[in-house]
């Protein structure tokens, strides 16, 4: 009987808190650069950027996975945040981008991979998958033309452009 009452109390408490969680606004995305303080980008700001659609297919532990994603180019997001200077091409070949998910998973891209003056790879910060919107807290980096989806970070919380350490 006591176990039944405790279970019921837990269920009632969980149901009372659920509407509060749903009303919380999504966490802003943190974007940092080598020379700047971290900036925060809201979903409204991301929505103002031009959308790109990419279709990817990659190997997973369960076989091949294919999906279509839509979102702004990662390059555009970094420009919007003010963490890079598009005119400084020499810096672009030495810098990296570290993308971190809510679970601590990280992946790295070379900045020159996405720089329009170099490779110009269409890496996006996906807001939609297969025509359906992703939850605002579930943004995803999508790197086209990869054989495996290892750099397709889910639930992105932080993106940081890093510069190499000064040589000694």
N, C-alpha and C positions, 0 to 999 in steps of 0.2 A: 504494500500500500504506500509506504514512504517513497519507494522508488518511482511509483506511478505519479505521485504528487510532485516530486522533483522534476520528472520528465515534463509534466504539464507546465510547471513554472518556467522551465528553460524554454519551452516552445513559445509560451506567451511572451516572454522577454525578447526572444529572437524576432518574433513578429512585430513587436512594438518598435524595435530598432530598425527593421528593414525599410520602412518608409523614409527614415532620416537619411540612410545611406543613399537611397535613390535620388534624394533632393540635392545632394552635395554636387557642386560643380566639378568637372574634370580637372585634374591637376595640370597646371601649365607645363609645357615641355621646357626643360632647362637646356640652353645651348651656350657653350663657353668657347672662347678662343684664346690663343696664346698671349695676346696683348690686352684682352678685354676682361672685364668682370662678366660673370655669367648673366645671360639675358633669359627672360622667360617669354615664351611664345604661346599665346592662347589659341584655342580651336578657331575662334573668330578670325584671328590674324592668318592662320593657315588656310582658312576657307577663301581668303582674298587672293591667294596665289593661284596662278594658272595650273590646271590639272593636266596630268599626263596619264595615259593608260598603258600598262605593260602586261603582257601575258608571259608567264614563266612556267617552266616544267623542270623539276629537279628530282633527284633520287632521294628517297627517305628509307628508313628501316622497314617501312611497310610497302615499298615499291615506288613507282613514279607518281608524283603529285603535280597536277597542273591547275593553275588558277589565273584569273585576270584581276589586276589590282589597279586602283586609281588614286592619285595623290599628287602633290607638288614635287618637283624635282628637289632632291636633297640640296643641290647647289643653290636653288632659289631660297630655300629655308635658311641656309647659312648666310646668304646675302641679306635677307630680311632681318636676321638677328644681328647683323653688323660684325660678324666674327672673321670676315675675310675681306681682302681687297682684291677685286677681280683684275685690277691692272698690274698687280705684282706677280707676274708669271714665274719669276725665279723662286719665289717662296712656295708656289703651288707644287713644285716637284719635290720639295723636301718635307712637306707637312702631311700629317695623317689625321684621320677622323676616327675617333673611338665612339662607338654607339653602345649604349647600355640599356638593357631591359630591366623591368621591375624585379625580376628574379636574380639580378646580378650578372646575367649572361652578357658577354661583351664580344664585339666583333670590330675589326679594323679595316678601313679602306685607305688607300692613298688618295690624297686630295686631287692629284693629277688625273686619277681615274674618272672623276666627275667634272673636272674643269673643262668648260667649253673649248678653251684654247689647246687642250691636250686630247685625252681620249673622249671626253664628253659622254661617258656612259650614263644611260638614263636611269640612274638609281633614284627611287622615289621614297617618300614618306607616305605610305599608303593609309588612306582614310576609308577606302572602300575595297571590298573583295567580292568578286563575282557579282557585281552590280548592287551589293548590299552594303550599307554603311557599317563600318567597324565602330564599336563602342569608343567614345573619345579617349578612354584610358587604355585602349588596345591598338594604338598606332603601330605600324610595322614598317621596317626598312625592307625594301625589295630590291635585290641586286639581280638584274637580268643576265642571262647567258651563263649562269653558273651551273655546274653539273650537280652540285649538292646545295642545299639551302642553308649552309652553315652561317652565312653572313646575313641571313634574313631574320633580323632581331625582332622579336615580338614585344609588345607592351613597352615601347620605347619611352624612357623617362629622361635620358640625358644624352646629348650629342656634344662631343668636345673635339675641336680642332687643336692639334698639338704640333708644336715646333720641335725640331731636334735639339738636344742639349748642345750647348756651345762646346766646340771642340777644344781640347786642351793642348 
